[in-house]
Amino acid sequence: MQIHYYNYYSHKLGKHMEYKVYGHAGKPVLVFPTSNGRFYQYEDSGMIRALSPYIREGRIQVWTVDGLDWETYFSESWDQL
């Protein structure tokens, strides 16, 4: 299975953002992590393994992106607003 890791600097966010793309073709499936999760959570929980037949066949391509919960919803700076 083709897997690509990316680490790009976002000028809008002012920080590096990480994500992975699994597969070489197919319908794109965008996956967000659960609360305070990271881009690798989907793989760690076994979901990439479960979807691997569809990924290998080129039926889907899974994009797992990083979250920002710790800087937004769960940020302690909200208390100061």
N, C-alpha and C positions, 0 to 999 in steps of 0.2 A: 504494500500500500504506500502510495506517495504521501509524504507528510512534509509540510513546510512550516517553519517557525519564523515569525517576524517580530521585530522590536523596532518600532518607529517612534521618532520624536514628534509629538503633536504640538504645533505652535499654538493652537487654540487652547489646549489644556496646560501647556507649559511643562510637559513631562513626557517620559517615554511610555508607550503603551505596547503591550504584547498580545499576540494572538497566534493561533495555529490554523492551518488549512489541511484537511484530510481528504485525499482523493485528487484525481486528475480531471474529472469531468462530472457532469450530472447537474441536477437541480441543486442550487445552493440552499443549505440549511444553516441559518444563523442561530447560534446557541449562546445565551447569556448565562453566567454563573448564578447560583442562588445567593442569598444574602451573605455579604462579605467574602464571596468566593473569588476564585481566580480563573484564568483562561484554561488551565490544565485540569480543572475539576471534572469536566465531562469525561475526559480520558481516565482519570483516576477512579471514577465511580463505575467504570466498565461499559459505558455507553458506546464508546468508539468500537470496542470489541464486539458488542452486540450488533452494531450497524455495519461492521466490516464487510459482510458479503455485498451489501448494496454499494458501499464505497469502492470496493475492488472492481465491481462490475461497471462502474462509471454511472450508476443510476443517481447517486447523490454525491455532493461535495459538502463536507461539514466545516463550518467556520466557527471556531470557539474564541470569543473575545474576552478581554479583561473587564472587570467591573470597577466601579468607583464608589461603592457603598460606604467605605470607611472614610471617604472624603466628602460625602454628601449626606445621605439619610442617617448614617450612624455616627457622623462627625460630632464631637463634643462642642465644636464651635457654634453649633446651632443654639446652644443654651445662651449664648452671648448676643443673640439678635434681638 
